[in-house]
Amino acid sequence: MHSAETPAPSKRNKRKIPRHATSEVAWEFEPAVVSDSDPLLDFPPYLHSRPRRNSITPDLQRAFVRELAATGIVKAAAIRIGRSLEALYKLRARPGAEGFAAAWDEALGWGVLWLEDCAIERALAEGLSNPRVNSMLAFVIRHRHTQYIDAREVGPGHWLYEHIREEVLSEEKDYAED
C-alpha cells in the first residue's frame, strides 16, 4: 500500500514562532509515497456547498489521508497539508463527511501498523542496550495482541461466532436463490 519509509521533509518550519506554522506556506514537504490509485483514496470526499479559499478541498482530503497512512500521526499529516487539526476534526464531524471519516480511520490503522513496525525494527536494532526500546516493544506487543481472540472462547452467543454465522447463512441464501 505505501512505502515503509516516509520521505524526509525538504524544509522544516519557515516561521519564527513554531505555533504560527499552521498555514500552507509555513511548511514544505515532499509528498508521501502512496499511489493515487490506492483504494484507500477512493472515498467520497466532503463537498463544501460554498467553498472558500481556505476550505479543505477533496484533493486536500485525499492528501491528508495519504499522509496519515504514511505517518500514522494526525498532527503530522495536518501539518503536511497545511491545515489545522481543529479544521480537520470539524470537517470529519460534519454530516456528509462519513466517507472522509472512514478513510481517515482506515489510514490511521495503516499508519499505526507502520509505527508498530518501526518500533519493532528499532528494538531489534538496538537490542538490550536501550531499556526504553524494550519497554516500547513490550507496549507494542501487548497492544497488538488485544485484537486477537482465543478460539476456545468463540462459540454460540459470542459476537464473532454470531457474525460469521450470519455471513454463512447469507451466502447460503444467495447461493440457493441462484
Buried (B, 14 or more C-beta within 10 A) or exposed (E): EBEEEBEEBEEEBEBEEEEEBBEEEBBBBEEBEBEEEBEBBEBBBBEBEEEEEEBBBBEBBBBBBBBBBBBBBBEBBBBBBBBBEEBBEEBBEEEEBEBBBBBBEBBBBBBBBBBBEBBBEBBEEBEEEEEEBBEBBEEBEEEEEEEEEEEEEBEEEEEEEEEEEEEEEEEEEEEEEE
